[in-house]
Amino acid sequence: PLNASLLHVRSTYCPSFGTIKSRPQITETSMRISCPCAITLFLLFHCYYLANLEKTNQRQKTPLVNHEVFPLSNNFQEFDLKEKRFPPNGDSDLAYIAPGGNVALSFSICAKCGSTSFYKAIFEAIYGYKFNAMGPPWVHSWMKWPKSGRPAGSFLLYAGHIENSTVISTWKHYHVYRDPVDRYISAFFSKLRCCDPQQESNTSGINRSKCMGDKGTDGIIKSLFKQSGTPTPASFERENERCLYFDEFIDLIQQVTSPLELDIHVRPQRPLKVNTARNSQRRSWMGKISEIAFELNSLPPKFGLRPITVQKTHGTNIGNWKPTQNEIQGLCNFTAPEYSGLEIPLNQKCSKW
């Protein structure tokens, strides 16, 4: 009976060994030795298989991402460093999601409000080294910033993607503005001026010569002519003469009928408006570029940002140039609604007007 049982077990569970009939050369003694060994191996394998099956089932029940630690990894990773057009007001609303996934910082800063200085500073705060590229993509194109080198678990995306988020528990928005009169003077010097800004456009024998090599100059000038309803002078057909004197700039900008249609470098700033009912978790700060370093450097370590230093990048004057009283008055008249909307005091240059 024992031999018969072993033969049954062997033919059933040890098929690789065959049966007595198919392997008549295998003796009863060898069967008694080899088949129990095979049964032992089979039982060990079967136990190993069941144990691994249980682990597999357990892994399938466990999420691959710990959503309590990084709740945004699935929700917002697809938006990380993705391009999008400027919002209508020309502000680039960059959002930084701190490690942990439930804390956000966002920033809006208009062109000629210190944006170059700001983006260089925030790049260094996030990556730990300076942005040194001298050509495109410029530092403003944060969508082109590296994916690696940031604090683990952080994201960079447009703030609009977190407007209706339910996983953001803390959201602070920084809105950077600039004194309007100072901003337009800066725009003139860095984007529009002819080589000798001391001259007036009606100076006899003037030799108009373009000094700024910025590729955006032509677009800014075209927008000023278009929105003011002024025909473009024939001289502007010559590229080296596509520049403005300050009196021309003031004359054009005062005739503009749709200021919000101007190029972003000379478009009026919009006030910060927050729908508190929709963004109850958002807290806002509004200030100048020179003040933002103090605000960001006071954040706790959980944000993963290094201390920042904001350095002035563009010059705003040359040869102690001073505008005339009439030019300042015209600029103050144009910017009056902007001061009112931003709820900031008038520039001292405008106080007498």
VOZA-236032 format. One record per residue (C-alpha): z, y, x negated; residue number from 0; chain; residue in three letters. Coordinates in Angstrom, 2 decimals. Example, Ala and Ser with C-alpha at 12.3 -4.5 7.8 and 13.67 -1.06 7.14 Angstrom:
// residues 2
{{7.80, -4.50, -12.30}, 0, "A", "ALA"}
{{7.14, -1.06, -13.67}, 1, "A", "SER"}
This chain:
// residues 353
{{0.00, 0.00, 0.00}, 0, "A", "PRO"}
{{0.78, 2.42, -2.83}, 1, "A", "LEU"}
{{-2.59, 1.79, -4.48}, 2, "A", "ASN"}
{{-4.35, 2.26, -1.15}, 3, "A", "ALA"}
{{-2.52, 5.56, -0.59}, 4, "A", "SER"}
{{-3.42, 6.79, -4.03}, 5, "A", "LEU"}
{{-7.04, 5.82, -3.47}, 6, "A", "LEU"}
{{-7.07, 7.78, -0.21}, 7, "A", "HIS"}
{{-5.49, 10.84, -1.80}, 8, "A", "VAL"}
{{-7.80, 10.60, -4.77}, 9, "A", "ARG"}
{{-10.96, 10.32, -2.71}, 10, "A", "SER"}
{{-9.81, 13.09, -0.39}, 11, "A", "THR"}
{{-8.28, 15.67, -2.79}, 12, "A", "TYR"}
{{-9.87, 14.71, -6.08}, 13, "A", "CYS"}
{{-13.58, 14.51, -5.25}, 14, "A", "PRO"}
{{-14.59, 15.31, -8.79}, 15, "A", "SER"}
{{-13.04, 12.05, -9.87}, 16, "A", "PHE"}
{{-15.03, 10.06, -7.31}, 17, "A", "GLY"}
{{-13.77, 6.95, -5.51}, 18, "A", "THR"}
{{-13.13, 3.42, -6.68}, 19, "A", "ILE"}
{{-16.48, 2.38, -5.24}, 20, "A", "LYS"}
{{-18.45, 5.12, -6.97}, 21, "A", "SER"}
{{-16.53, 4.80, -10.17}, 22, "A", "ARG"}
{{-15.76, 1.07, -10.45}, 23, "A", "PRO"}
{{-15.00, 1.46, -14.13}, 24, "A", "GLN"}
{{-11.86, 3.43, -13.35}, 25, "A", "ILE"}
{{-8.96, 1.04, -13.43}, 26, "A", "THR"}
{{-5.91, 0.92, -11.22}, 27, "A", "GLU"}
{{-3.78, 2.04, -14.13}, 28, "A", "THR"}
{{-5.97, 5.08, -14.93}, 29, "A", "SER"}
{{-5.98, 5.95, -11.24}, 30, "A", "MET"}
{{-2.21, 5.90, -11.16}, 31, "A", "ARG"}
{{-2.14, 8.32, -14.12}, 32, "A", "ILE"}
{{-5.09, 10.72, -13.46}, 33, "A", "SER"}
{{-4.90, 11.29, -9.72}, 34, "A", "CYS"}
{{-1.24, 12.42, -9.61}, 35, "A", "PRO"}
{{-2.14, 14.93, -12.35}, 36, "A", "CYS"}
{{-5.06, 16.15, -10.28}, 37, "A", "ALA"}
{{-2.85, 16.43, -7.22}, 38, "A", "ILE"}
{{-0.36, 18.49, -9.21}, 39, "A", "THR"}
{{-3.15, 20.83, -10.42}, 40, "A", "LEU"}
{{-4.46, 21.14, -6.88}, 41, "A", "PHE"}
{{-1.05, 22.07, -5.51}, 42, "A", "LEU"}
{{-0.56, 24.65, -8.26}, 43, "A", "LEU"}
{{-3.98, 26.16, -7.57}, 44, "A", "PHE"}
{{-3.30, 26.18, -3.84}, 45, "A", "HIS"}
{{0.01, 28.03, -4.32}, 46, "A", "CYS"}
{{-1.70, 30.53, -6.65}, 47, "A", "TYR"}
{{-4.44, 31.09, -4.07}, 48, "A", "TYR"}
{{-1.95, 31.72, -1.26}, 49, "A", "LEU"}
{{0.05, 34.13, -3.42}, 50, "A", "ALA"}
{{-3.05, 36.15, -4.30}, 51, "A", "ASN"}
{{-4.23, 36.11, -0.70}, 52, "A", "LEU"}
{{-0.94, 37.72, 0.30}, 53, "A", "GLU"}
{{-1.34, 40.40, -2.42}, 54, "A", "LYS"}
{{-4.89, 41.10, -1.24}, 55, "A", "THR"}
{{-3.76, 41.52, 2.33}, 56, "A", "ASN"}
{{-0.94, 43.79, 1.20}, 57, "A", "GLN"}
{{-3.37, 45.99, -0.78}, 58, "A", "ARG"}
{{-5.61, 46.31, 2.26}, 59, "A", "GLN"}
{{-2.66, 47.57, 4.27}, 60, "A", "LYS"}
{{-1.76, 50.16, 1.60}, 61, "A", "THR"}
{{-3.89, 53.39, 1.40}, 62, "A", "PRO"}
{{-5.71, 53.95, -1.87}, 63, "A", "LEU"}
{{-4.56, 57.59, -1.86}, 64, "A", "VAL"}
{{-0.98, 58.62, -1.32}, 65, "A", "ASN"}
{{-1.62, 61.31, 1.29}, 66, "A", "HIS"}
{{1.96, 62.51, 1.14}, 67, "A", "GLU"}
{{1.41, 63.52, -2.48}, 68, "A", "VAL"}
{{-2.21, 64.71, -2.31}, 69, "A", "PHE"}
{{-2.97, 65.31, 1.38}, 70, "A", "PRO"}
{{-6.05, 67.40, 0.55}, 71, "A", "LEU"}
{{-7.79, 64.88, -1.68}, 72, "A", "SER"}
{{-9.76, 63.49, 1.25}, 73, "A", "ASN"}
{{-9.91, 66.67, 3.34}, 74, "A", "ASN"}
{{-11.13, 69.16, 0.73}, 75, "A", "PHE"}
{{-12.43, 67.29, -2.31}, 76, "A", "GLN"}
{{-15.96, 67.52, -0.91}, 77, "A", "GLU"}
{{-15.68, 71.35, -1.03}, 78, "A", "PHE"}
{{-14.33, 71.49, -4.58}, 79, "A", "ASP"}
{{-16.46, 73.90, -6.69}, 80, "A", "LEU"}
{{-19.18, 73.98, -4.03}, 81, "A", "LYS"}
{{-21.44, 77.04, -3.70}, 82, "A", "GLU"}
{{-21.58, 79.27, -0.68}, 83, "A", "LYS"}
{{-23.01, 82.70, 0.05}, 84, "A", "ARG"}
{{-20.86, 85.80, -0.26}, 85, "A", "PHE"}
{{-19.03, 86.71, 2.95}, 86, "A", "PRO"}
{{-20.56, 89.76, 4.69}, 87, "A", "PRO"}
{{-18.15, 92.21, 3.04}, 88, "A", "ASN"}
{{-19.13, 91.14, -0.46}, 89, "A", "GLY"}
{{-15.72, 89.70, -1.29}, 90, "A", "ASP"}
{{-15.61, 86.29, -2.94}, 91, "A", "SER"}
{{-12.71, 84.46, -1.32}, 92, "A", "ASP"}
{{-11.64, 81.95, -3.94}, 93, "A", "LEU"}
{{-8.87, 79.52, -3.00}, 94, "A", "ALA"}
{{-6.79, 77.59, -5.52}, 95, "A", "TYR"}
{{-5.03, 74.50, -4.18}, 96, "A", "ILE"}
{{-2.03, 73.77, -6.37}, 97, "A", "ALA"}
{{-1.04, 70.24, -7.50}, 98, "A", "PRO"}
{{0.63, 68.48, -4.59}, 99, "A", "GLY"}
{{-2.02, 69.58, -2.12}, 100, "A", "GLY"}
{{-0.01, 71.61, 0.39}, 101, "A", "ASN"}
{{0.23, 74.99, -1.38}, 102, "A", "VAL"}
{{-2.70, 77.43, -1.56}, 103, "A", "ALA"}
{{-3.42, 80.74, -3.25}, 104, "A", "LEU"}
{{-6.52, 82.69, -2.25}, 105, "A", "SER"}
{{-8.09, 85.85, -3.61}, 106, "A", "PHE"}
{{-10.53, 88.46, -2.35}, 107, "A", "SER"}
{{-11.80, 91.10, -4.72}, 108, "A", "ILE"}
{{-14.86, 93.27, -4.29}, 109, "A", "CYS"}
{{-17.49, 94.04, -6.90}, 110, "A", "ALA"}
{{-16.39, 96.95, -9.12}, 111, "A", "LYS"}
{{-12.74, 96.38, -8.19}, 112, "A", "CYS"}
{{-11.95, 94.74, -11.52}, 113, "A", "GLY"}
{{-13.55, 91.43, -10.58}, 114, "A", "SER"}
{{-14.69, 90.57, -14.13}, 115, "A", "THR"}
{{-11.17, 91.14, -15.48}, 116, "A", "SER"}
{{-9.65, 89.17, -12.64}, 117, "A", "PHE"}
{{-11.88, 86.10, -12.95}, 118, "A", "TYR"}
{{-11.38, 85.96, -16.69}, 119, "A", "LYS"}
{{-7.62, 86.12, -16.19}, 120, "A", "ALA"}
{{-7.46, 83.48, -13.45}, 121, "A", "ILE"}
{{-9.79, 81.18, -15.42}, 122, "A", "PHE"}
{{-7.41, 81.30, -18.39}, 123, "A", "GLU"}
{{-4.41, 80.78, -16.10}, 124, "A", "ALA"}
{{-5.97, 77.60, -14.67}, 125, "A", "ILE"}
{{-7.67, 76.09, -17.73}, 126, "A", "TYR"}
{{-5.49, 77.36, -20.56}, 127, "A", "GLY"}
{{-8.27, 78.92, -22.65}, 128, "A", "TYR"}
{{-10.47, 82.01, -22.48}, 129, "A", "LYS"}
{{-13.85, 82.17, -20.76}, 130, "A", "PHE"}
{{-16.13, 83.13, -23.64}, 131, "A", "ASN"}
{{-19.64, 82.65, -22.28}, 132, "A", "ALA"}
{{-21.78, 85.78, -22.74}, 133, "A", "MET"}
{{-24.56, 84.93, -20.31}, 134, "A", "GLY"}
{{-25.19, 83.19, -16.99}, 135, "A", "PRO"}
{{-23.43, 81.59, -15.35}, 136, "A", "PRO"}
{{-21.07, 84.59, -15.41}, 137, "A", "TRP"}
{{-17.33, 84.18, -15.01}, 138, "A", "VAL"}
{{-17.63, 85.35, -11.37}, 139, "A", "HIS"}
{{-19.51, 82.13, -10.58}, 140, "A", "SER"}
{{-16.33, 80.08, -10.30}, 141, "A", "TRP"}
{{-18.35, 77.35, -8.56}, 142, "A", "MET"}
{{-19.76, 76.60, -12.05}, 143, "A", "LYS"}
{{-16.35, 76.25, -13.69}, 144, "A", "TRP"}
{{-15.51, 72.83, -15.23}, 145, "A", "PRO"}
{{-14.06, 70.07, -13.10}, 146, "A", "LYS"}
{{-11.93, 68.83, -15.98}, 147, "A", "SER"}
{{-9.12, 70.73, -17.65}, 148, "A", "GLY"}
{{-7.45, 71.96, -14.48}, 149, "A", "ARG"}
{{-3.93, 70.94, -13.44}, 150, "A", "PRO"}
{{-4.12, 67.40, -12.04}, 151, "A", "ALA"}
{{-4.52, 67.36, -8.28}, 152, "A", "GLY"}
{{-5.71, 70.99, -8.00}, 153, "A", "SER"}
{{-8.88, 72.25, -6.29}, 154, "A", "PHE"}
{{-11.06, 75.37, -6.32}, 155, "A", "LEU"}
{{-12.91, 76.13, -3.10}, 156, "A", "LEU"}
{{-13.79, 78.87, -0.64}, 157, "A", "TYR"}
{{-10.78, 80.02, 1.35}, 158, "A", "ALA"}
{{-12.68, 79.59, 4.59}, 159, "A", "GLY"}
{{-12.33, 75.82, 4.23}, 160, "A", "HIS"}
{{-8.56, 76.05, 4.70}, 161, "A", "ILE"}
{{-8.55, 78.50, 7.63}, 162, "A", "GLU"}
{{-7.63, 75.83, 10.17}, 163, "A", "ASN"}
{{-5.90, 73.36, 7.87}, 164, "A", "SER"}
{{-2.73, 71.69, 9.12}, 165, "A", "THR"}
{{-1.71, 70.27, 5.74}, 166, "A", "VAL"}
{{-1.25, 73.64, 3.99}, 167, "A", "ILE"}
{{2.41, 74.58, 4.36}, 168, "A", "SER"}
{{2.36, 77.63, 2.05}, 169, "A", "THR"}
{{-0.59, 79.99, 1.72}, 170, "A", "TRP"}
{{-0.49, 83.34, -0.06}, 171, "A", "LYS"}
{{-3.55, 85.59, -0.08}, 172, "A", "HIS"}
{{-4.11, 88.34, -2.68}, 173, "A", "TYR"}
{{-6.42, 91.17, -1.64}, 174, "A", "HIS"}
{{-7.40, 93.39, -4.57}, 175, "A", "VAL"}
{{-8.63, 96.89, -3.85}, 176, "A", "TYR"}
{{-9.58, 99.89, -5.99}, 177, "A", "ARG"}
{{-9.35, 103.61, -5.45}, 178, "A", "ASP"}
{{-12.74, 104.34, -3.78}, 179, "A", "PRO"}
{{-13.63, 107.45, -5.78}, 180, "A", "VAL"}
{{-12.81, 105.72, -9.08}, 181, "A", "ASP"}
{{-14.80, 102.68, -7.98}, 182, "A", "ARG"}
{{-18.01, 104.62, -7.23}, 183, "A", "TYR"}
{{-17.76, 106.49, -10.51}, 184, "A", "ILE"}
{{-17.35, 103.15, -12.28}, 185, "A", "SER"}
{{-20.35, 101.71, -10.44}, 186, "A", "ALA"}
{{-22.45, 104.67, -11.52}, 187, "A", "PHE"}
{{-21.50, 104.32, -15.18}, 188, "A", "PHE"}
{{-21.85, 100.56, -15.48}, 189, "A", "SER"}
{{-24.90, 100.03, -13.25}, 190, "A", "LYS"}
{{-26.94, 103.14, -12.53}, 191, "A", "LEU"}
{{-26.72, 105.95, -15.06}, 192, "A", "ARG"}
{{-29.48, 107.40, -17.15}, 193, "A", "CYS"}
{{-28.85, 107.70, -20.87}, 194, "A", "CYS"}
{{-27.48, 111.24, -20.74}, 195, "A", "ASP"}
{{-25.17, 111.52, -17.71}, 196, "A", "PRO"}
{{-24.28, 115.10, -18.68}, 197, "A", "GLN"}
{{-27.67, 116.21, -17.41}, 198, "A", "GLN"}
{{-28.57, 117.08, -13.84}, 199, "A", "GLU"}
{{-31.70, 115.65, -12.28}, 200, "A", "SER"}
{{-33.22, 119.12, -11.87}, 201, "A", "ASN"}
{{-32.87, 120.02, -15.54}, 202, "A", "THR"}
{{-36.20, 121.31, -16.82}, 203, "A", "SER"}
{{-38.01, 119.07, -19.25}, 204, "A", "GLY"}
{{-35.65, 116.17, -18.57}, 205, "A", "ILE"}
{{-36.61, 112.86, -20.14}, 206, "A", "ASN"}
{{-35.41, 110.20, -17.70}, 207, "A", "ARG"}
{{-34.49, 107.08, -19.60}, 208, "A", "SER"}
{{-32.76, 103.97, -18.30}, 209, "A", "LYS"}
{{-29.70, 103.08, -20.35}, 210, "A", "CYS"}
{{-28.28, 100.14, -18.44}, 211, "A", "MET"}
{{-29.74, 96.70, -19.13}, 212, "A", "GLY"}
{{-28.10, 95.13, -16.09}, 213, "A", "ASP"}
{{-30.63, 93.17, -14.01}, 214, "A", "LYS"}
{{-28.80, 94.23, -10.85}, 215, "A", "GLY"}
{{-29.56, 97.91, -11.39}, 216, "A", "THR"}
{{-32.93, 97.81, -9.63}, 217, "A", "ASP"}
{{-31.48, 96.14, -6.55}, 218, "A", "GLY"}
{{-28.64, 98.67, -6.26}, 219, "A", "ILE"}
{{-31.04, 101.62, -6.54}, 220, "A", "ILE"}
{{-33.43, 100.10, -4.01}, 221, "A", "LYS"}
{{-30.60, 99.61, -1.52}, 222, "A", "SER"}
{{-29.57, 103.27, -1.92}, 223, "A", "LEU"}
{{-33.09, 104.53, -1.25}, 224, "A", "PHE"}
{{-33.59, 102.16, 1.68}, 225, "A", "LYS"}
{{-30.29, 102.78, 3.47}, 226, "A", "GLN"}
{{-30.56, 106.55, 2.98}, 227, "A", "SER"}
{{-34.12, 106.63, 4.32}, 228, "A", "GLY"}
{{-35.34, 108.25, 1.11}, 229, "A", "THR"}
{{-38.81, 107.39, -0.23}, 230, "A", "PRO"}
{{-38.72, 105.82, -3.68}, 231, "A", "THR"}
{{-40.06, 108.29, -6.29}, 232, "A", "PRO"}
{{-43.28, 107.37, -8.04}, 233, "A", "ALA"}
{{-41.51, 107.52, -11.40}, 234, "A", "SER"}
{{-39.46, 104.48, -10.43}, 235, "A", "PHE"}
{{-42.56, 102.36, -10.77}, 236, "A", "GLU"}
{{-41.90, 102.59, -14.50}, 237, "A", "ARG"}
{{-39.04, 100.22, -15.33}, 238, "A", "GLU"}
{{-37.61, 102.35, -18.14}, 239, "A", "ASN"}
{{-37.09, 105.24, -15.68}, 240, "A", "GLU"}
{{-35.23, 103.29, -12.99}, 241, "A", "ARG"}
{{-31.90, 105.06, -13.31}, 242, "A", "CYS"}
{{-29.98, 107.82, -11.57}, 243, "A", "LEU"}
{{-28.19, 111.00, -12.51}, 244, "A", "TYR"}
{{-24.85, 111.50, -10.82}, 245, "A", "PHE"}
{{-26.08, 114.29, -8.54}, 246, "A", "ASP"}
{{-28.87, 111.98, -7.34}, 247, "A", "GLU"}
{{-26.38, 109.19, -6.72}, 248, "A", "PHE"}
{{-24.10, 111.44, -4.65}, 249, "A", "ILE"}
{{-27.04, 112.87, -2.71}, 250, "A", "ASP"}
{{-28.32, 109.39, -1.82}, 251, "A", "LEU"}
{{-24.97, 107.90, -0.89}, 252, "A", "ILE"}
{{-24.14, 110.79, 1.46}, 253, "A", "GLN"}
{{-27.36, 110.15, 3.39}, 254, "A", "GLN"}
{{-26.69, 106.43, 3.88}, 255, "A", "VAL"}
{{-26.54, 105.53, 7.58}, 256, "A", "THR"}
{{-25.45, 101.88, 7.24}, 257, "A", "SER"}
{{-22.99, 101.71, 4.34}, 258, "A", "PRO"}
{{-22.16, 98.04, 4.92}, 259, "A", "LEU"}
{{-25.82, 97.18, 4.24}, 260, "A", "GLU"}
{{-25.66, 98.56, 0.70}, 261, "A", "LEU"}
{{-25.61, 96.38, -2.39}, 262, "A", "ASP"}
{{-22.13, 94.90, -2.92}, 263, "A", "ILE"}
{{-21.51, 97.10, -5.99}, 264, "A", "HIS"}
{{-21.68, 100.31, -3.91}, 265, "A", "VAL"}
{{-20.67, 98.91, -0.52}, 266, "A", "ARG"}
{{-17.44, 100.33, 0.96}, 267, "A", "PRO"}
{{-14.36, 98.15, 0.76}, 268, "A", "GLN"}
{{-13.08, 96.61, 3.94}, 269, "A", "ARG"}
{{-9.39, 96.57, 4.86}, 270, "A", "PRO"}
{{-7.47, 93.32, 4.81}, 271, "A", "LEU"}
{{-7.15, 91.89, 8.31}, 272, "A", "LYS"}
{{-5.32, 88.68, 9.05}, 273, "A", "VAL"}
{{-5.13, 86.92, 12.40}, 274, "A", "ASN"}
{{-1.47, 85.93, 12.19}, 275, "A", "THR"}
{{-1.73, 83.73, 15.29}, 276, "A", "ALA"}
{{-4.48, 81.69, 13.65}, 277, "A", "ARG"}
{{-3.06, 81.74, 10.11}, 278, "A", "ASN"}
{{0.67, 81.56, 10.67}, 279, "A", "SER"}
{{1.21, 79.96, 7.26}, 280, "A", "GLN"}
{{-0.66, 82.72, 5.41}, 281, "A", "ARG"}
{{1.19, 85.59, 3.72}, 282, "A", "ARG"}
{{-0.80, 88.46, 2.26}, 283, "A", "SER"}
{{-0.44, 90.84, -0.66}, 284, "A", "TRP"}
{{-2.64, 93.88, -1.23}, 285, "A", "MET"}
{{-2.72, 95.82, -4.47}, 286, "A", "GLY"}
{{-4.66, 96.92, -7.51}, 287, "A", "LYS"}
{{-5.97, 94.71, -10.29}, 288, "A", "ILE"}
{{-3.37, 96.16, -12.67}, 289, "A", "SER"}
{{-0.58, 94.87, -10.39}, 290, "A", "GLU"}
{{-1.73, 91.32, -9.74}, 291, "A", "ILE"}
{{-0.56, 89.91, -13.09}, 292, "A", "ALA"}
{{3.06, 90.64, -12.23}, 293, "A", "PHE"}
{{2.66, 88.96, -8.84}, 294, "A", "GLU"}
{{1.05, 85.78, -10.18}, 295, "A", "LEU"}
{{3.32, 85.49, -13.21}, 296, "A", "ASN"}
{{6.35, 85.40, -10.92}, 297, "A", "SER"}
{{5.15, 82.22, -9.17}, 298, "A", "LEU"}
{{7.22, 79.05, -9.76}, 299, "A", "PRO"}
{{5.97, 76.32, -12.16}, 300, "A", "PRO"}
{{4.86, 74.05, -9.29}, 301, "A", "LYS"}
{{1.69, 76.14, -8.98}, 302, "A", "PHE"}
{{0.55, 74.91, -12.40}, 303, "A", "GLY"}
{{-0.70, 78.35, -13.52}, 304, "A", "LEU"}
{{-0.19, 79.77, -16.98}, 305, "A", "ARG"}
{{0.86, 83.43, -17.35}, 306, "A", "PRO"}
{{-2.09, 85.81, -17.05}, 307, "A", "ILE"}
{{-2.98, 89.10, -18.68}, 308, "A", "THR"}
{{-5.55, 91.36, -17.02}, 309, "A", "VAL"}
{{-7.62, 93.36, -19.48}, 310, "A", "GLN"}
{{-10.03, 96.17, -18.65}, 311, "A", "LYS"}
{{-13.62, 95.10, -19.24}, 312, "A", "THR"}
{{-16.01, 97.93, -18.36}, 313, "A", "HIS"}
{{-15.94, 101.55, -19.45}, 314, "A", "GLY"}
{{-15.96, 104.21, -16.74}, 315, "A", "THR"}
{{-16.80, 107.33, -18.72}, 316, "A", "ASN"}
{{-18.77, 108.52, -21.69}, 317, "A", "ILE"}
{{-18.60, 111.67, -23.77}, 318, "A", "GLY"}
{{-15.80, 113.15, -21.60}, 319, "A", "ASN"}
{{-18.26, 113.53, -18.75}, 320, "A", "TRP"}
{{-16.92, 115.38, -15.71}, 321, "A", "LYS"}
{{-18.59, 115.64, -12.30}, 322, "A", "PRO"}
{{-19.02, 119.03, -10.66}, 323, "A", "THR"}
{{-16.80, 120.15, -7.79}, 324, "A", "GLN"}
{{-19.68, 119.77, -5.35}, 325, "A", "ASN"}
{{-20.32, 116.19, -6.50}, 326, "A", "GLU"}
{{-16.64, 115.28, -6.12}, 327, "A", "ILE"}
{{-16.54, 116.89, -2.69}, 328, "A", "GLN"}
{{-19.57, 114.87, -1.60}, 329, "A", "GLY"}
{{-18.01, 111.64, -2.89}, 330, "A", "LEU"}
{{-14.70, 112.42, -1.18}, 331, "A", "CYS"}
{{-16.47, 113.02, 2.13}, 332, "A", "ASN"}
{{-18.29, 109.69, 1.87}, 333, "A", "PHE"}
{{-15.13, 107.74, 0.98}, 334, "A", "THR"}
{{-12.81, 109.33, 3.56}, 335, "A", "ALA"}
{{-13.24, 106.46, 6.10}, 336, "A", "PRO"}
{{-12.59, 103.96, 3.29}, 337, "A", "GLU"}
{{-9.23, 105.53, 2.39}, 338, "A", "TYR"}
{{-8.29, 105.54, 6.06}, 339, "A", "SER"}
{{-9.25, 101.89, 6.55}, 340, "A", "GLY"}
{{-7.38, 100.75, 3.44}, 341, "A", "LEU"}
{{-4.40, 102.92, 4.45}, 342, "A", "GLU"}
{{-4.02, 104.30, 0.94}, 343, "A", "ILE"}
{{-3.52, 107.92, -0.19}, 344, "A", "PRO"}
{{-6.51, 110.02, -1.15}, 345, "A", "LEU"}
{{-7.49, 110.34, -4.78}, 346, "A", "ASN"}
{{-5.95, 113.45, -6.33}, 347, "A", "GLN"}
{{-9.48, 114.71, -6.94}, 348, "A", "LYS"}
{{-9.95, 114.79, -3.16}, 349, "A", "CYS"}
{{-6.64, 116.35, -2.20}, 350, "A", "SER"}
{{-8.02, 119.88, -2.30}, 351, "A", "LYS"}
{{-10.88, 118.92, 0.00}, 352, "A", "TRP"}
